[in-house]
Amino acid sequence: MTYDLPGDDYKMIDRPKEKTTNESEYTCEHATVTKSTMGQIPEYSMMGLSEWDIFGDPTFEGMTEGDDVIDDQSELSNVGVILETSPELTTEDNKTFFITVELQDFIEENLPERQFVLHPLLPERGLAMLYAGRGVGKTHVALGISFAVSAGGEFLRWRAPTARRVLYVDGEMPQQTLQERARALQAAHNPDIPLDLSFTILSMDRQKLGRNINLANPVHQAEIESLLKNGDLLVIDNISTLVKGGKENDAASWDVMQIWLLQLRRRGVSVLLVHHTGRGDHARGTSKREDVLDTVVMLKRPDDYRMEQGARFQVHLTKARGIAGPDAEPFEAQLNVSNGKAMWTWSSIDDDSTSKIIEHTQAGASVREIAAGLGLSKSAVQRAQTELRASGKL
């Protein structure tokens, strides 16, 4: 058997275990690899299935046309989850199908340095999640990150070293609101820096009536993948509207998405998931979503927040793989839209608390009142006042 793919023009076509006249009786326990020029299989036209993209997927390395792979998932929604291969898929020298490396060889290997999509938040081929409560500002932040990445610019305390393609999939926002926010971001861009964006928006609000997006469906995953290239950033805003794979608290319901995210990472795509806050400042639903992520960012309103302040929030990294020191410290950010321009300001939470302690102390507030208003202990307020008086700031 030959174990070299003849080229990159191969795709996996899912096919029913046995053909019936009732489309609900189709099962998908087997798949075959065949040339991508084959076109859509007629009996699948009613189900909306066509060729299955496996470009660059190491799972299928060594398979040739006609080789079978086994998928132990019987439901159509799990067709793309290939969990085991035929036992005969071994190399000619009887090595296993899976690639291994000896520890010493691995230590001495000259691997390419991992670059950043957005430093230090999101590494290249990285997976991250941004979550917040309703109306806090998570879409503002997700759009700001996306614009910075596509422009090779900065957003809040983060910097994109180089411009990259961005695909922004929005499942919730009316397109008029999305357009207004995009215009405000572009209007605020430094006119001295050339703007050559590669920023594509896939808005649910622009789709035909009756057409939905479900990224737990391998067919829809394949459609998204067809829009992506190596090095791109995919933003999914948000999980609750775009991923319909079972109960939110069920860890197993995330399996299909997790396998897809890891596959995207192997293909060189970085992903930012946008989600909602649940109980106790945690992301809503199963914590399994965070297992393979590099970074998890939580936005929360400060204790002294007022509704007229709009998008004002604290930024906390609740998971920060490879991020330490000042980069991992929380900070406060606020959006102000003036003359159609989205202008962001930010400061460390300590700096912000210090300025408020000065303000309230000079206004005659007691230590108890200041502590209650800022969510600090009385001893912390007293210590800060002592240091401020010693430095002449109070």
VENWODA-V453313 format. One record per pair of residues at least 24 apart in sequence whose ideal C-beta (glycine too) atoms are under 8 Angstrom apart, sorted by the first residue. I is the first residue (numbers start at 1). J is the second residue. If there is no record, write none. Layout:
{{I,J} {I,J}}
//
This chain:
{{1,64} {1,88} {1,92} {2,64} {3,61} {3,62} {3,63} {3,64} {3,91} {3,92} {4,62} {5,60} {5,61} {5,62} {5,63} {5,64} {6,64} {6,65} {8,55} {8,56} {9,35} {9,36} {9,37} {10,34} {10,35} {10,36} {10,54} {10,60} {10,65} {11,35} {11,36} {11,38} {11,51} {11,52} {11,53} {11,54} {11,55} {12,51} {12,52} {12,53} {12,54} {12,60} {12,69} {13,38} {13,41} {13,51} {13,52} {14,49} {14,52} {14,79} {15,41} {16,43} {19,43} {23,47} {26,76} {27,74} {28,71} {28,73} {28,74} {28,75} {28,76} {28,79} {29,70} {29,71} {29,72} {29,74} {30,68} {30,69} {30,70} {30,71} {31,68} {31,69} {31,71} {31,79} {31,82} {32,66} {32,67} {32,68} {32,69} {33,60} {33,63} {33,64} {33,65} {33,66} {33,67} {33,69} {34,65} {34,66} {35,65} {47,76} {48,219} {49,219} {52,79} {52,80} {52,218} {52,222} {53,222} {53,225} {53,226} {55,267} {56,266} {56,267} {57,263} {57,266} {57,267} {58,99} {58,266} {59,85} {59,263} {62,89} {62,91} {62,97} {63,89} {77,216} {77,217} {77,218} {77,245} {77,256} {78,218} {78,256} {79,218} {80,218} {80,221} {80,222} {80,256} {80,259} {80,260} {81,218} {81,255} {81,256} {81,259} {115,161} {115,162} {116,160} {116,161} {117,149} {117,160} {117,164} {117,233} {117,270} {118,145} {118,148} {118,149} {118,155} {118,158} {118,159} {118,160} {119,158} {119,159} {119,160} {119,161} {120,158} {120,322} {120,323} {120,327} {121,145} {121,158} {121,295} {121,297} {121,323} {122,233} {122,270} {122,272} {122,294} {122,295} {123,270} {123,294} {123,322} {124,231} {124,268} {124,270} {125,265} {125,266} {125,268} {125,269} {125,270} {126,265} {126,270} {126,271} {126,294} {126,295} {127,261} {127,265} {127,270} {127,271} {127,273} {127,292} {127,293} {127,294} {128,270} {128,271} {128,272} {128,273} {128,293} {128,294} {128,295} {128,296} {128,297} {129,272} {129,273} {129,274} {129,275} {129,283} {129,289} {129,290} {129,293} {129,295} {129,296} {129,297} {130,272} {130,273} {130,274} {130,275} {130,297} {130,299} {131,274} {131,275} {131,276} {131,277} {131,283} {131,284} {131,296} {131,297} {131,298} {131,299} {132,276} {132,277} {132,298} {132,299} {132,300} {132,313} {133,276} {133,277} {133,299} {133,300} {133,301} {134,276} {136,277} {136,299} {136,300} {136,301} {136,311} {136,313} {137,299} {137,311} {137,312} {137,313} {137,335} {138,237} {138,238} {138,274} {138,299} {139,170} {139,172} {139,173} {139,181} {139,237} {139,274} {140,181} {140,311} {140,335} {140,342} {141,297} {141,299} {141,333} {142,168} {142,235} {142,237} {142,272} {142,274} {143,168} {143,181} {143,182} {143,185} {144,185} {144,342} {144,344} {145,235} {145,272} {146,199} {146,233} {146,235} {146,272} {147,182} {147,185} {147,186} {147,189} {147,197} {147,199} {149,233} {150,197} {150,198} {150,199} {151,189} {151,193} {151,195} {151,197} {153,189} {153,190} {153,193} {155,344} {156,315} {156,331} {156,333} {156,344} {156,346} {157,327} {157,331} {157,346} {163,196} {163,197} {163,198} {164,198} {164,231} {164,232} {164,233} {165,198} {165,199} {165,200} {165,228} {165,229} {165,231} {165,232} {165,233} {166,198} {166,199} {166,200} {166,232} {166,233} {166,234} {166,235} {167,200} {167,202} {167,224} {167,227} {167,228} {167,232} {167,233} {167,234} {167,235} {168,199} {168,200} {168,201} {168,202} {168,235} {168,237} {169,202} {169,213} {169,215} {169,224} {169,234} {169,235} {169,236} {169,237} {169,242} {170,201} {170,202} {170,203} {170,204} {170,205} {170,237} {171,204} {171,213} {171,237} {171,238} {171,241} {171,242} {172,204} {172,237} {172,238} {172,241} {173,203} {173,205} {173,237} {174,205} {175,203} {175,205} {175,206} {178,203} {178,205} {181,342} {183,340} {184,337} {184,340} {184,341} {184,342} {185,342} {187,339} {187,340} {187,341} {187,342} {188,341} {188,342} {188,343} {200,227} {202,227} {204,241} {204,242} {213,242} {214,242} {214,243} {214,244} {214,245} {215,242} {215,243} {215,257} {215,260} {216,243} {216,244} {216,245} {216,246} {216,256} {216,257} {217,244} {218,256} {218,260} {221,260} {225,264} {225,267} {228,264} {228,267} {228,269} {229,268} {230,267} {230,268} {230,269} {231,268} {231,269} {232,268} {232,269} {232,270} {233,269} {233,270} {233,271} {233,272} {234,264} {234,269} {234,270} {234,271} {234,272} {235,271} {235,272} {235,274} {236,271} {236,272} {236,273} {236,274} {237,274} {238,273} {238,274} {238,275} {238,276} {239,273} {239,274} {239,275} {239,276} {239,285} {239,289} {240,275} {240,276} {240,284} {248,284} {248,285} {248,286} {249,285} {249,286} {250,286} {251,286} {251,287} {251,288} {253,286} {254,286} {254,288} {254,289} {257,289} {258,288} {258,289} {258,291} {258,292} {261,292} {262,292} {290,319} {293,319} {293,321} {294,319} {294,321} {294,322} {295,319} {295,320} {295,321} {295,323} {296,320} {302,332} {302,375} {303,373} {303,374} {303,375} {304,356} {304,373} {304,374} {304,375} {309,334} {310,334} {310,335} {310,336} {311,335} {314,349} {315,346} {353,384} {354,384} {354,388} {357,381} {357,384} {357,385} {357,388} {357,394} {358,388} {358,393} {358,394} {361,385} {361,388} {361,394} {362,394}}
//
